[in-house]
Amino acid sequence: MLHRMALRVLPSLSLAVTEDAVRKQKRLVMFVPGVIGFGVYRLVKHLLPLTEPVVLLTVSGAVGLITALLAYRVGRDTAWDTIVCEDGRKLLIWVGGWIGFVYGVQLSLLVLALLWLVGYDYLQHPDGPAMMAIIISCTAVARDAFEIGHVRKTGLMGRPFPTFPNGIALRSLLGTHATVVGPWIVAGSTVGAAGASLGALVESQHAAAIVQMSAVTIFGGALALCAYFAGLRPQDSWVNGLLKTNPGELLKYWWWPGLAFSSTYYLVIVGAVIFLLKEPGVPTIYALCGGAVVTGLMALYGYYLGYRRQVEEQQGQSLSPSLLRCPFVMGILGKSSNPAMVAASKV
């Protein structure tokens, strides 16, 4: 889900996909796949056993794959032959496979886990959760694929985007900054595993999962926030970044994307353990591993997003007041050393 964070945290990307005309078109792009997803569910439920988690997730992933490609094409606003020629098959495979199938499966697991936590168990009442898993994942996939397509189209028209949300810049960061990022990942993994272990103190499976998720969410959000400032100002201490930022603004950054995506990732793991591994809850060993993975990943992503923000500042990316709608960048913009960004943040 790194692409989702990048599309909202990095100024150049966020500005491109939050313009009024784009937002209006995006609403339609999200609505239509949602309606189609409902129709697909009504049809497929009579043909396939959607009461089986693997079947449901496969269907959701397949629907997401097709939706991602179609929504990407709408965002690109050009013919398929031109898209294949200009973008290449590798990019299209990433859009369909990762943004469509894998992301769609993750979102479906997220929906099933959330419903399980509130007592609406898919294994006992499959129809409602199955329908919501397909529709919600399909809608979110359409939104993100459309935004990525729009970014690609705008980039080909000459608008600079220092970071394209396909993970290439992340792999480059790991290759060049491994010694700097490594300690953050290790710290995140250690803290996350320790936090998830608190679930062992609770007997109820649901209550234990809530304790695990809460601890991982809090620690993951905190690590992501600290790592973000470390990546944003590598020549300075991340502690200074925290101290120089208004506490109210820090709370917003901690909430999104820190807390939001930490809980999202952990709920995906909860869904996989319960519905794919058929566990009645999340055993401690799975919780330890899941907590370590989630908080380590959030620390990495936090540093990456801060580092890419720094790259955009160095390249003189200008901002618009519309960008201030994103809570994660609000406030920090006014503290930038880049004059263009300072001016934009005061509009």
Residue pairs with C-beta under 8 A, 6 or more apart in sequence:
1 103
1 106
1 261
1 264
1 265
2 165
2 167
2 170
2 301
2 304
3 99
3 144
3 148
3 165
3 166
3 167
4 144
4 261
5 257
5 261
5 301
5 305
6 13
6 163
6 165
6 305
6 308
7 13
7 14
7 17
7 144
7 147
7 148
7 151
7 165
8 14
8 256
8 257
8 326
8 328
9 257
9 305
9 309
9 326
9 328
9 329
10 162
10 163
10 305
10 308
10 309
10 312
11 309
11 312
11 317
11 319
11 323
11 329
11 333
11 341
12 160
12 161
12 162
12 163
12 312
12 317
13 151
13 161
13 163
13 165
14 323
14 326
14 329
15 319
15 320
15 322
15 323
16 22
16 150
16 151
16 154
16 159
16 161
17 26
17 147
17 150
17 151
18 322
18 323
18 325
18 326
19 322
20 322
22 147
22 150
25 74
25 146
26 143
26 146
26 147
29 71
29 74
29 75
29 142
29 143
29 146
30 139
30 142
30 143
30 146
32 142
33 67
33 70
33 71
33 138
33 139
33 141
33 142
34 135
34 138
34 139
34 142
36 67
36 138
37 63
37 67
37 134
37 135
37 138
37 139
38 131
38 134
38 135
40 59
40 63
40 134
41 50
41 130
41 131
41 134
41 135
44 50
44 59
45 127
45 130
48 55
48 59
49 55
50 56
50 59
50 126
50 130
51 126
51 130
53 112
53 122
53 123
53 275
53 276
54 276
56 108
56 122
56 126
56 130
56 133
56 134
57 105
57 108
57 109
57 276
59 134
60 104
60 105
60 107
60 108
60 133
60 134
60 137
60 138
61 100
61 101
61 102
61 104
61 105
61 108
62 101
63 104
63 134
63 137
63 138
64 99
64 100
64 101
64 103
64 104
64 105
64 107
64 137
64 138
64 141
65 96
65 97
65 100
65 101
65 104
66 96
66 100
67 100
67 104
67 138
67 141
67 142
67 145
68 95
68 96
68 99
68 100
68 101
68 103
68 104
68 141
68 142
68 144
68 145
69 92
69 95
69 96
69 100
69 145
70 142
70 145
71 141
71 142
71 143
71 145
71 146
71 149
72 83
72 92
72 95
72 99
72 145
72 146
72 148
72 149
72 152
73 80
73 83
73 149
74 146
74 149
75 145
75 146
75 147
75 148
75 149
75 150
75 151
75 152
75 153
76 83
76 87
76 149
76 150
76 152
76 153
77 149
77 150
77 153
78 153
83 92
84 92
86 156
87 152
91 152
91 166
94 166
95 145
95 148
95 149
99 141
99 144
99 145
99 148
100 141
100 145
103 137
103 140
103 141
103 144
104 137
104 138
104 141
105 137
106 137
106 268
107 133
107 136
107 137
107 140
107 141
108 133
108 134
108 136
108 137
108 271
109 267
109 268
109 270
109 271
109 272
109 275
110 264
110 267
110 268
110 271
111 129
111 132
111 133
111 136
111 137
111 271
112 122
112 129
112 133
112 271
112 274
112 275
113 267
113 268
113 270
113 271
113 274
114 267
115 121
115 122
115 128
115 129
115 132
116 122
116 206
116 270
116 271
116 274
117 206
117 209
117 210
117 213
117 267
117 270
119 206
120 128
120 129
121 129
122 129
122 130
122 133
122 275
123 275
148 165
148 166
151 161
151 164
151 165
152 164
154 161
155 161
155 164
160 315
160 317
162 308
162 311
162 312
162 315
162 317
163 169
163 308
163 311
163 312
169 304
169 308
170 300
170 304
173 181
173 303
173 304
173 307
174 181
177 303
177 307
180 230
180 234
180 303
181 300
181 303
181 304
184 223
184 227
184 230
184 299
184 300
184 302
184 303
185 296
185 299
185 300
186 296
187 223
187 299
188 219
188 220
188 223
188 227
188 292
188 295
188 296
188 297
188 298
188 299
188 300
189 292
189 293
189 295
189 296
190 292
191 219
191 223
191 295
192 216
192 219
192 220
192 223
192 291
192 292
192 293
192 294
192 295
192 296
193 288
193 289
193 291
193 292
193 295
194 219
194 291
195 212
195 215
195 216
195 218
195 219
195 291
195 295
196 212
196 215
196 216
196 284
196 287
196 288
196 290
196 291
196 292
197 284
197 287
197 288
197 291
198 211
198 212
198 215
199 208
199 209
199 211
199 212
199 215
199 282
199 284
199 287
200 208
200 284
200 287
201 211
202 208
202 211
205 280
205 281
205 282
206 281
208 281
208 282
208 287
209 270
209 281
209 282
212 266
212 282
212 287
212 290
212 291
213 263
213 266
213 267
213 270
215 291
216 262
216 263
216 266
216 290
216 291
216 294
216 295
217 259
217 262
217 263
217 266
218 259
218 262
219 262
219 291
219 295
220 258
220 259
220 261
220 262
220 263
220 265
220 266
220 294
220 295
220 298
220 299
221 254
221 255
221 258
221 259
221 262
221 298
222 254
222 258
223 258
223 295
223 298
223 299
223 302
224 257
224 258
224 261
224 262
224 298
224 299
224 301
224 302
225 242
225 250
225 253
225 254
225 258
225 302
226 238
226 242
226 302
227 238
227 298
227 299
227 300
227 301
227 302
227 303
227 306
228 253
228 302
228 303
228 305
228 306
229 238
229 241
229 242
229 306
230 238
230 241
230 303
230 306
231 302
231 303
231 304
231 305
231 306
231 307
231 308
231 309
231 310
232 241
232 306
232 307
232 309
232 310
232 332
233 240
233 241
233 306
233 310
234 307
234 310
242 250
244 335
245 253
245 331
245 332
245 335
246 331
249 330
249 331
249 332
252 327
252 328
252 330
252 331
253 327
253 328
253 332
255 327
256 327
256 328
257 301
257 305
257 328
258 298
258 302
261 298
261 301
262 294
262 295
262 298
265 293
265 294
265 297
265 298
266 290
266 291
266 294
269 282
269 286
269 290
269 293
269 294
270 282
270 290
273 279
273 282
273 283
273 286
273 290
274 280
274 281
274 282
277 286
279 286
282 290
309 329
313 336
313 337
313 338
313 341
316 338
316 340
317 340
317 341
318 340
318 341
318 344
319 333
319 340
319 341
319 344
319 345
320 344
320 347
321 344
321 347
323 329
323 333
323 344
324 330
324 333
324 345
333 341
333 342
333 344
333 345
334 342
334 345
334 346
336 342
336 345
